[in-house]
């Protein structure tokens, strides 16, 4: 008897919720700053190694966004902007000697403003690190102090200056390989999909890691692209870095799922913003569940953190500095990629032709989306569970036109039901 096996429940990607730890640090900048505060040295007598600011190559076919600047654009005062710029200069001067916490001091940042506060410092560090995912070595700890009109910030690196230079070369070589591998002539949607798939191919989710202590790479683009292991912050930084390098605006969204902190991306395709969660796509049976979804979908199992509000030291610990409205589904995977059915018989020729093409390409998944006026549950029954078993009928018609070596197995298969998208993914196997 022809049978289909349901692989995932109708709930939206329920299998992706089984993370054992938070995806990114609740307080990425301020972790243990109290311990470090007393150690600040106002005299900058450290011996630093100067790191050459080398950039990876751009794709020969696509125009890069020269910089990611959503964080800088948000800053409110000239002192904040000066601090941000000074961090960029200091980041490339790294000590060879670790402190008692195993971190390496980088050049101090001095702000000539007696009204500058710790909250200003936190915002400037966070916006700089989020705008510069390629500067992967800046640690999640800092110290600060005030002297007269000066506010002084000591930042730290996870790596020594020499190790920074070595790993930067490896990192840039990896990015260069990705950039030169991108096919010519892709539109924005397919370009984004290519980068999405590259990140998933290169990385696996680092289950059980909840802090950067001893596992800092997993929180960075370096971890996702070079080490091959990352939490959601690493996935998100890799996506922002690579997508902007091919001219697609991409930034970060901070939030949570249930009680766990989480980070994903917002991405702009053909003028519309979408949510993109590569971390949750990179799990068993996820199959592009979170590829360009609107806010109405992402909010079903994600909570979006509020925008940053400058209210002294009482602001939310987790916040966003850029938060576009994502209201379109035009570039959603299931809208773009699925074979669309509004009438089972009238769509027979289209279904059969698409199945033939899928078989010739040896595709392992085939996606169908039902028109909104069709009852979803009834349509699923007619496709898979009740006479006339349309899916089996379509496969049979396709097999009649395929070579024996190309024919699709019409005896059994598994399906992934995505009621939120009025879609079903059929896992194809071959005879």
CORHU-V182672 format. One record per helix or strand. SS is the DSSP state (alpha for helix, beta for strand). FROM is the first residue (numbers start at 1). LEN is the number of residues. If there is no record, write none. Layout:
BEGIN
ss: {SS/SS}
from: {FROM/FROM}
len: {LEN/LEN}
END
This chain:
BEGIN
ss: {beta/alpha/alpha/beta/alpha/alpha/beta/beta/beta/alpha/beta/beta/alpha/alpha/beta/alpha/alpha/beta/alpha/beta/beta/beta/alpha/beta/alpha/beta/beta/beta/alpha/beta/alpha/beta/alpha/alpha/alpha/beta/beta/alpha/beta/beta}
from: {3/14/33/48/70/78/93/104/109/118/138/150/161/188/204/216/221/229/232/250/260/272/278/291/295/303/307/320/333/339/348/365/376/390/404/408/412/419/423/430}
len: {6/4/5/3/5/13/6/3/4/14/10/8/21/15/2/4/7/2/14/8/10/5/4/3/4/2/1/1/5/3/13/6/10/11/3/1/7/3/5/1}
END
